[in-house]
Amino acid sequence: MADSKLLRGTMVLTAATLISKVLGFIYIVPFSLIVGQTGLALYNYGYIPYTVLLSLATLGVPLAVSKFVSKYHSLGDYETGHRLFKSGLVFMSITGLFAACVLFFMAPVIAPLVLPEEVPGGNTHEGVTLTIRMVSAALLIVPVMSIIRGYFQGFQSMGPTGVSQVIEQIVRIVFILAVTFSIVHIGNGNLELAVGFATFGAFVGALGGLAVLLFYWFKRKANILKQVEESTVRHNLSLKEMYKELISYALPLSFVGLAIPLFQTIDTFTVNAALQSIGLREASEKFYAVLTLSVHKIVLIPMALATALSITLVPTITKSFTAGDQRMLQQQITQTYQIILFITIPAAVGMATLAYPIFGSLYGITDVEIGGMVLRYYGPITLFFSLFSVTSAILQGMNRQKYAVIALTVGLVLKLSINYVLLKLIGPLGAIWATYLGFLLAIAVNVWAIGKFAEFRYAFIAKRALLISMFATVMAVVVIITNQLLQLFISLTSLVNSFILLFIGVSVGGAAYFYLAYRSRLAEQVLGHRFSFLKRRNQQRSTE
């Protein structure tokens, strides 16, 4: 019963996360048409520092609180979790206020660091300062939401978190598109003011998410307080003891969850400076916007899908590892790896192969040359993001999260050490290669740790990866030939033409890959129990 409830909750939260990510990608398309790549660059100048400070302010609280509350609930002590919740609301309010003040007053200092030199027709230091200060308001609310979400999750109730995430995203997106369109096309056309209000959308969206959580709280308050009163055990922990335990959960989760934002932060403070120093003044902001927002949003989609399919396996790893069920643990890790590789390898190859039609069909052809170039080289990073995320989760399930922290640390040090140098040596692609090398090193540490502590052998996974890569290569050849033939008649000169090339390319490539996976029985072995027609095929074979 408990497993069923956990699985149902995980699926609800996964579905909500997927919806939020898809919405977060979709709105970028009209938003980019309103503000352009220069506006997108300005948006991220404010949003990336905000993301880092938000993670520091919340310290991985939702999951850490849920683990804390769940632990004491299982012991019959509802009072300890409730005491943490009440004190946590005050503590998160203070940390949120402190983080908001830091970001607000540091904005004039951060602005020249991310934009060393103002370029005619580009963004200004005043615009960057305004953007950072506008987004800082969200830090007043989001940390408080995190503690409420974590408390509900401690009851294995994922609905409040899931619904509030979706509502927060919808409110934020509606506000962003409405206010930027109004300012740019109806008002005075001030781009920096429009983007500043767009980042303020994080605060408006947070209000929507908080309203949902408060609705759930008042609806369930009576039952929660009744359980608190009926606690059969009372540990009477001091606040110091409670927070010491909470922080031991939260710090590793917070740091590992910051992997991608921290890598992007390094780009934020180095891309413009390095490219401007080698004479690419006009191109620096456009490249930064394409790399950290336009293309980055595309890259995150297959990562989200892969994580969603594998996430139901990861929570059970803790149970298997704790119980010493080595056979089950090996199966769970193997299946997780297979699903990730089966989805993200062809997705990575596909994005590299169809980079120009993808970017052109989503963002128009104005910046398709730089956008297509960046996506061609940066698209395969989705495989690295997915592998790091999943291997870190596996280590967390085995209570070896410190190795995920070590992995991320060495990856970040490598990225920081070589990013500026590579940007100066080989231009814009230097930042992309530095990200690859940083994540590759981090993944290598995680893979080694899983092999050591789970006694996992990679021979089978290596064979699977090789087979999937072969199928993806065949798919790429088919797509390239098809695309070249089509461009004899359909040139990449409009959004409609880009979409036609993309649709046909995806259809042909997808058909080729899944045909090979189906005929070789790879799809059946990896996903058979998830797709009924493959399951029926397997049953028919067993009766022959």
N, C-alpha and C positions, 0 to 999 in steps of 0.2 A: 504493500500500500504506500509506504514511504517512498519507495523507488518510483512508483507510478506518479506520485505527486511531484517528486523532484524532476522527473522527465517532462511532465506536463508544464511545469514552471519554466524549465529550461527552454522548451519549445516556444512558449509564449514570449519570453524575453528575447529569444533569437529572432522570432518573427518581427517583433517591434524594432529591434536593432537593424534588421534588414530594411524595413520600411523607412526608418529614419535615414539610413545611408543612401537609399535610392532617392528619397526626396532631396537629400543634401546634394546629390549629384545633379538631379534634374533642374533645380533652380539655378545652378551655375550657368546653364545655357542662356536663358533669357537675361540673367543678370549681366553676363559678359556682353551681350548685344547692347545693353543699356550703357554700361560704363567702359567697355573695351578692356584690353589687356592692361593698360595703364591703371585703370580703376581697380582691376583685380589685384595688381601688384600692391596698390595702396591698401586695399582691404586686408591682404595678408600681412602687411607690415604691422598692423594692429592685432590681427587675430592670432598669429603664432606666439608672440610674447604673452598674450592673454591665456592661451592654452597651457603654456608652461606654468604660469603663475597659478592658474586654476588647479592644476594637478598638485602643485606644492601646497595650495591652501586646503585641498580636500584630502591629500595623502592617501588615496586609495580607499577612502572611508566607506563607500557603499558595500563593497565586498567584505572588507575587514569587519564592519559592524554586523553584517549578516552572519559571518562566521562566529563572531563573539556571541551574538544573541542566540543563534541556533545551538551553540554548545551548551549554554546555561539553560536553555529551554529543555534540552534533552535530559538535563539533570533535575528537572522539575523546579528550577529557579527562574521564574519570570520577572522577579523584582530586580535582579541585578541588571538584566538587559534593559529594563525600563529606566533604571537610574542612569545607565550610560546614555540612553536616548535623550533624557531630559538635560543632562549636563552637556551632552554633545551638541544640542541645539544652541546653547550659549557659546560653547567653544567654537563651533563652526561660524557663528555670527561674528565672533571676534576675529578669527583668522580671515574670514571673508572681507571684513572691513579693513583689516591691516593690508591684505593683498591689493584691494582696490585703491587704497591710498598710495601704496608703493608704485603701482602701475600709473596712476594718475599723475603723481608728482615727478616720476622718472621719465615721463613721455618726452619732454624736451631734450633729455640726455640720450634717450634711445634713438630718437629721430635721425641725428647726424651719423649714428653708428650704422644704421641699416641703409641710409641713403647719404653716403659721404659727399656726393656732389650733385647739386640740382642741375637738371638738364632742361633746356628750353622745350616747352611743350610737355614736360614730364611732371612728376609730383614734386611738391615742395616740403621743406621741413615743417612748415606750419600745418600742412595737410596731414602729414604723418602724426604729428603731435595730437591734432584733433581726433584722428581715427583711434589712436591708442587710448585717449581719455574717454571717448564715447563708449568703447567696449569695456572699460574698467568697471562700469556700473553693474555689469552682470555678476561680478564677483561678490556683490552684496547679497545675492539670492542663491546662486548655484550651490555654494557649499552647504547651505541650510537644506536645500533639496536633497543633497547627497546623503545626509544623515537620515532623513525621513525614508528615502528609498532603501537604504541599508537596513533600517529597522523592519520595514515590511518584508524584505527578503529574508530576514532572520526567522520569520514565521512561515517561510517557504511560499510566500505570496508574491508572485512576480507581476501580477496584473497591474498594481499601482505604478510600478517602475516602468513597465512597458507602455501603458496608456499615456503616462505623463511624458515619456520620451517622444512619442509620436505627436502629441498635442503641442509640446514645446517646439518641435521642428516645424510643424505646420504654421503656427502663429509667427514664428521667426521668419519663415520664408515669405508669407503673405505680407508682413510688414516691410521686409527688405525690398521686394519687388514693387510694392505700392509707393513707398517713400522715394525710392531712387527714380522711378519713372516720373513721379510728380515733380521732383526737383529738376531732373535733366530735361524732360520734354514739355513740362507745363510751366515750371517755375523759371528761375534765372539761369539754369543750366550749369550751376557751380558743381563740378565733378567732385571736388574734395569734400564739399558739404554733403553731397549725396552719399558718398562712400562712408563718411563719418556716421551718418544716420543708419546706414546699412549695418555697420558693426554694432550700433546701439540696439539692433534687432535681437542680439543675444540677451539683452536685459528684458526686452518685451516678451520674447519667447519663454524666458525663465519664469516670468509672471504667470504665463499660461500653464506651464508645467507645475508650478507651485500650487495653483488653484486646483488642479486635478488631485494632487497629493493631499491637500487639505480636505477636499471632498471625501476621499477615501478614509482619512483619519477620523473625521467627525462621524462618518457612517459606522466605523468599527470601534470607536473609542470605548463604548460601554463594555463590549466583549473583552477588549484588551485589558482594561482596568480590572475586570472581574478575574481574569487569569492571573494578574499580578497579585491580587488579594489572596488568591487560592494557592499561591506558591507552596509546594510541599517542602522545599529546601531553600534556605537563605544563606548565601555565602558571606554576606556582609563585607564585601571587598571595599577597600578605600578607593577614592577617586584615583590616587596615584597607582594603585595596583591595577585598576581597570584600564587606565590609559597606557600603562606599561605593556600590558598584554595586547591591547588594541594596536599600538604602534608596532609591535613585533609582527603583526599580521600585515599592517598597512604599508609600511615603508617599501618592502620588496615589490608589492603589487603596484604601488604608485610609480616607482621608478621604471619598472618593466613596461607599464602601460604608457610611459612617456617616450618610448623608443622612436617612433616616427616623428612626433613633434620636436624632439631634441635634435634629430638629424636635420630637420627643416630649419631649426633655429640656427644651426651652424651655417646653413646656406643663407639665411636671412642676414647674418652679420658679415658674410664674406663675398657673396656673389657680386654685388654692386661694386664694392671696393676693388676686387680683383679685376673685373672686366673693365671698369673705368680706367684702371691703371695701365691697361694695354691698349687703350684707345677705342674701346667699344662702349662709348658713353651712351649713345642713343639706344643701343640694343640691350643694355644691361637690365633695365626694368622690365622690358617685354619678356626677356628670357626668364627672369625671376618669376614673373606672373605665370607664365606657361608651365614652368617646372613645378612650382609649389602649389598651384591651384588648378588651372585648367586641365593639364595632363594628369596631375596627381589624383584628381577626382575620378578620372577614368580608370586609373591603375587600381584604385581601392575597390572597385566593383567585383572583379573575380575573387579578390581576397575575402570580401564579405561573404560571397556565396560558398567558397571553400570552407571558411570557418563555420558557417551555419550548418553545413552538412556534417562536419566532424565534431561539432561542439557537444552533441549528445553522447559521444563516446568519452570525452575528456573527464567529466565529473565523476565517472565511475572508476577512474584510475586510482583515486584516493582510497576507495573501498578495497580494491584488489590489492594494492600495495600494502595497506595496513593489515589486511587479512593474510598476507603472504601467499596469495593465489598467483603464483608465477605464470602459470599457463594462461590464465585469463588476462593478466597484465600484458603479456607478449602479444596476445591477439588484439587487444585494444590499441596498443601502440602501432602494430602493423596496419590495422584497418585505418587508423587516423592518417598515417603516412600515405597509404594508397589513395585515399579520397583526395587529399590535398594535391598530390602529384597528378592524379588523373584529371583534375579540373584546371589547376593553375599552369601546368606546362603547356597545354594547347592554347590556353588563354594568353599566356605570355608570348608565345610564338605568333599567335593571331594578331595581337596588338602591334607587334613589330612589323609584321607583313603588311597589314592594312592601316598603318599609322596615318598616312595622309588622308585617305577617305574617311577614317574615323574622326579625325580632328575637323576636317572640312564639313562633314555632315552635322557635327554638334555645334561648332563655333563659327562656321562660315569660312570663306576662303581668304579673308583679308590677311590673316596671320598664319595661313596654312603651311607656308614654307618652314617657319621656325617651329610651329606647333607639331607638324608631322615629323620633323627631324628629332625633336625632343622625345616624342612618343615612341618613335622607332627604337631609340636607344634606352629610354627609361621604362617602357612598357613591361619588359621582362622582370623588373624589380618586384612585380606583384608576387612572383614565386618566392622571392627572398622574404618579403613581408609576411607571407603566409607561413612559411617554414619557421621563421623566428617566433611568430605568435603562437603557433601550435606546440613547438618544442618547449617554449617557456611555460605554457599551460601544463604540459606533461610533467615537467620538473616541479611545478607548483603542486600538482596532484600527488607527487611522491615526497612532498615536504623537502624538496631540494632547491627551493626558489633562490637561494643565495648564489647558485651557479648561473641562473638566468641573469641575476644582477651583475655578476662578474663578466658574463658574456657581453651584456650591453655596454658595460663600462669600457672594455677593451675595444669594442667596435666603435664607440664614440671617440675614444682617444685616437684611434687610427684615422677616422674621418676628419677630426679636428686638425690632426697633424699634416694631412696631405691635401685638404680641400683647397686652400688658398694657392698652394704651390701648383696643383694640377690645373686650376683655373687659369693661372698665368701661363703655364706651359702649353696647354692644348685648347684653351678657350672654354666656352660654355660647357662642353661635354666633360670637363674636368670634375665638376660637382657631381655629375651622374656616376662617373667611375669611382669616385671617392665613396659614394653611398653604397655601391656594389661591394667594394672591398671591405667597408666597415661591417655591413650586414653578413657578408660571407664569413668573416672572422667570428662574429657573434654566434652565427648558426653552428659553426664548427665546434665552438666550446659547448653549446647546448647538446649537440649530437654526441659529443664525447661523453658528457655527463650522463645522458640517458643510457648510452651503451654501458657505462661503468656501474651505475646504481640500479639499473633495471636488468643488467646482464643481457642487454639486447644486442643481437647480431644483425648486421645490415646487409648480408649477402642477398637475401630475398628481395629487400627493398631496392638494392642496387640494380638487380635484374629487372624489376618492375619499372624503375626509372628509365632504364635503357630502352625497354620495349615502348614505353609511352613516348619517349623522345623520338624514337624511330617513326612512330605513327604521326607525331606532330611535324616531323620533317617532311614526310610525304604530303601531309596536309598543306604545309607551307609552299611546296613546289607546285601543287595543284592550284593554290590561290594565286601565286605569282604569275603563272602562265595564263590563268583566266583573266587576271587583272590587266596584264599587258595586252592581251587580245581585245579586251573591252575598251581600253583607252585608245585604240585605233579608231573607234567610233564615238566614244563618250569621253571627252576631255575633262580634267579636274578643274573646271572653271566656274562652277556654281555649287550652291548648297544642294540643289536637287541632284545634280550629276554625282556629287560626292556620296549622297545617300544611295543612289542606284548602284554605284560601284561597291559601296560597303555592304548593301543587302545581298547582292549576288555573291560577293566574296565570302561573306559569313556563311551563306547558304551552302555554297560549294565546299568550303573548307570544313564546315561542321559535318556535312554529309560524308565527306571523305574520312574524317577522323572517327566518327561513330560507326561507320561501316567497318573500318579496320578493327576497331575495338569490339564490335559485335561479332564479326567473323572469327576473331581470335579467341573469343570468350572472355576477353579482358573485362569488358563492361559487366558481364554476368558475374564474374568473380569479385569485382570491386563493388558494384552497385545492384547486383541481382535481387537482393532481398528488399530493395527500395522501389523496384519497378516491376509491376505485375506481369508485363508481357515477357520480361526476361525470366521471371520466376516460373512462369508457365513453360517456357522453353526448357528450363532446367528440369522440370518435372517430367516433361515428355521424353527427354533424353534418358532419364533414370528408369523409365518403364520399357524402353526399347530393348 
